[in-house]
Amino acid sequence: MNPEEISKKRNIILIGFMGTGKSSVGCKLAEKLGWTFVDTDALIERKESLTIPEIFALHGESRFRETEHEVLHEALRQSSQIIATGGGAVLRRENRELMLERGWVVALTAAQDVIVRRVEQDPARPLLQGNARQRVAELMERRKDVYGFADVTIDTTDLTVEAIAELILARRQV
């Protein structure tokens, strides 16, 4: 994608497995660009008036995914935003198409051990109930090909939030 095509994209959308740094990097990018930071998980919680674990417990993953689609669709009507999606937002084909149509999509990745270290103590991750290491491995295996549609992929394993943000901005202008 050439620079002119990238500049026509109205938002930068961060995708990736949980714990890859989407929220932290998104906040830093928004700060650097003077854009609005949008976290779709926060929008879901606001819309449902429940936490994500509560949504999963009371209504199941299917209801969560439906609400996720709705808030993503709504968020992408705006522009000049950094949008951090939930790790599973890419599971729905319509979401992937919408992201590519209305934004420049950046996939963040990280080594499995790093992800486990980053997320294993977080009680707000309902998909990690039980053995976090095993659940991360299973989910990563199941989702290994689903992030490949992104315009660019960045491995966050050994990078600081600042370095990741700078790398995204540099690639956006190439």
C-alpha positions in Angstrom: 0.0 0.0 0.0 1.5 3.3 -1.0 1.5 6.4 1.3 -1.3 8.1 -0.5 -3.6 5.0 0.0 -2.6 4.8 3.7 -3.4 8.5 4.3 -6.9 8.0 2.9 -7.5 5.4 5.7 -9.4 7.3 8.3 -8.3 5.4 11.4 -5.5 3.2 12.7 -6.9 -0.1 13.9 -4.8 -2.2 16.2 -5.5 -6.0 16.2 -3.8 -8.9 17.8 -3.9 -11.5 20.5 -4.6 -10.4 24.1 -1.5 -9.1 25.8 0.3 -7.9 22.6 0.0 -4.2 23.7 -3.0 -2.9 21.7 -4.3 -0.6 24.5 -0.9 0.7 25.6 0.3 1.3 22.1 -3.0 2.8 21.1 -2.9 5.4 23.9 0.6 6.3 22.9 -0.2 6.6 19.2 -3.3 8.8 20.0 -1.1 11.1 22.1 1.5 11.4 19.3 -1.1 12.1 16.6 -3.5 14.1 18.6 -6.2 11.6 17.7 -8.9 10.0 19.8 -8.1 6.7 21.5 -11.0 4.1 21.3 -10.9 0.8 23.2 -13.7 -1.4 21.8 -13.7 -3.5 25.0 -14.5 -0.3 27.0 -17.2 0.5 24.6 -18.7 -2.9 25.0 -18.7 -2.6 28.8 -20.3 0.8 28.6 -23.0 -0.4 26.1 -23.9 -3.5 28.2 -23.4 -1.8 31.6 -21.4 -4.9 32.6 -17.8 -5.9 32.7 -16.6 -8.3 30.0 -16.3 -11.2 32.5 -19.9 -10.5 33.5 -21.1 -10.5 29.9 -19.4 -13.8 29.3 -20.9 -15.3 32.5 -24.4 -14.0 32.0 -24.9 -14.0 28.3 -22.0 -16.1 26.8 -19.4 -15.4 24.2 -21.9 -15.2 21.3 -23.6 -12.1 22.9 -20.2 -10.6 23.5 -19.2 -11.0 19.9 -22.4 -9.5 18.6 -22.0 -6.5 20.8 -18.3 -6.3 19.8 -19.4 -6.1 16.1 -22.0 -3.4 16.9 -19.5 -1.2 18.7 -16.8 -1.7 16.1 -19.2 -0.7 13.4 -20.3 2.4 15.3 -16.7 3.4 16.2 -15.5 3.1 12.6 -18.1 5.7 11.4 -15.7 8.3 12.9 -12.2 9.3 11.8 -8.9 10.3 13.2 -9.0 7.6 15.8 -6.7 4.9 17.1 -8.9 1.9 17.7 -7.7 -1.0 19.9 -9.9 -4.0 19.3 -10.3 -7.1 21.5 -8.2 -10.0 20.5 -11.1 -11.9 19.0 -12.7 -9.1 17.0 -11.0 -10.5 13.9 -12.9 -13.8 14.2 -15.9 -12.4 12.4 -15.4 -11.9 8.6 -17.6 -8.8 8.6 -15.3 -7.2 11.2 -12.2 -7.8 9.1 -13.8 -6.4 6.0 -15.0 -3.3 7.9 -11.6 -2.7 9.4 -9.8 -2.8 6.1 -12.4 -0.6 4.5 -12.3 2.1 7.2 -8.8 2.0 8.6 -5.2 1.1 8.3 -4.9 -2.2 10.2 -1.8 -3.0 12.3 -1.5 -6.5 13.8 0.6 -6.7 17.0 2.2 -10.0 17.9 4.3 -11.3 20.7 6.0 -14.5 21.8 3.7 -16.9 23.6 5.7 -16.8 26.8 5.6 -13.0 26.8 1.8 -13.0 26.3 1.3 -15.5 29.2 3.5 -13.3 31.5 1.5 -10.2 30.5 -2.0 -11.7 31.0 -1.9 -14.6 33.4 -2.7 -12.6 36.5 -5.5 -10.6 34.9 -9.0 -11.6 36.2 -10.7 -9.6 33.5 -9.9 -12.1 30.8 -12.7 -14.7 30.7 -11.2 -16.8 27.9 -8.2 -17.5 30.2 -10.1 -19.2 33.0 -8.2 -22.2 34.3 -4.6 -22.9 33.2 -3.7 -19.6 31.5 -0.6 -21.0 29.8 -2.6 -23.8 28.2 -5.5 -21.5 27.2 -3.1 -19.0 25.6 -1.5 -21.9 23.6 -4.8 -23.2 22.5 -6.2 -19.9 21.5 -3.1 -18.8 19.7 -3.1 -22.0 17.7 -6.7 -21.6 16.8 -6.2 -17.9 15.8 -2.8 -18.2 14.2 -4.0 -17.3 10.7 -6.7 -14.9 11.4 -4.6 -11.8 11.9 -2.9 -12.1 8.5 -5.2 -9.7 6.7 -3.6 -6.7 8.4 -1.8 -4.0 6.4 1.3 -4.4 8.6 2.4 -6.7 11.4 4.7 -5.8 14.3 6.3 -8.1 16.9 6.1 -6.4 20.3 8.0 -9.1 22.2 11.2 -7.1 22.8 10.0 -3.5 22.2 8.8 -0.7 24.4 5.5 1.0 23.9 7.3 4.1 22.6 9.3 2.0 20.1 6.2 0.2 18.9 4.4 3.5 18.4 7.4 5.0 16.5 7.6 1.9 14.3 3.9 2.1 13.4 4.2 5.8 12.5 7.3 5.2 10.4 5.6 2.3 8.5 2.5 4.5 8.0 4.6 7.1 6.2 6.7 4.7 4.1 
